[in-house]
């Protein structure tokens, strides 16, 4: 089985967004749905990790493998929209390295007495190690983005009040010199962090794939832990040596979605349609292909075998109909 995981394609799909090649193969596929709304959710189930320790695995790639229980504490932009408190991805913020260092230094000072250890190996990905007994239940960031977060706040049974911790972080960040300078320059402030993806680094991991083509830190970490060969995705399907037990993560549209760039999303989606989906017919002549598209409420899983090439009269639906 060749898995093509395409995050960020369905959530922004609208009736006017048409991808003729992808729509043709979705019509001919054996359809299915899976739980979750993100690439991380799909991969967690695929590797038998539930919930997936996104923080510990991605930190192993961003910095180095670390013991203990880690959370992602990603910088986000939060604002009130239609009586809801809504989160926006750090891609909208374009946080600079010196800004991240200054903000995380202040968070380290604020939460040090609670035993929280902060790291910022990348400006857009922050981490915090917490005592095992303080590990909270969290909502993955992809499930919280663009939605009211009041019902998705972290909850714990230890002495740390996680909802209060978020509030304390927001108050500190609101008055931070970094954000005052950003607002003076008419840039959105880094006014919140979002805790998610908690867990410890697995000691070993079953091999779900022999080869992985991806650039995401979490996917790269899974590949290393499971002993899979790792490389960046090829430019197009024609450049991929088709083989079973292969995963290709095509994240072009996801970057534009995270940044709130509708025009960039459309350009990335249309480019994927020409470079990848136009040539799926040649792929399924050699190996079954699964198209895995995280959506708003679950994950679309479309399986293509050789029989799909002969389902010529199935009617196509707009991409948005699969979201």
Buried (B, 14 or more C-beta within 10 A) or exposed (E): EBBBBBBBBBBBBEEEBBBEBBBBBBBBBBEEEBEBBBBBBBBBBBBEBEBBBBBBBBBBBBBEEBEEBBBBBBBBBBEEEEEEBBBBBBBBBEBEEEBBEBBBEBBBEBBEEBEBBBBBBBBBBBBBBBBEEBBBEBBBBBBBBBBBBEEBBBEBEBEBBBBEBBEBBEEBBEEBEBBEEBEEEEBBBBBBBBBBBBBBBBEEBEEBBBBBBBEBBBBBBBBBBBEBEBEEBBEBBEEBEBEEBBBBBBBBBBBBBBBBBEEBBBBBBBEBBEBBBBBBBEBBEEBBBBBBBBBEEBBBBBBBBEEBBEBEEEEBEBBBEBB
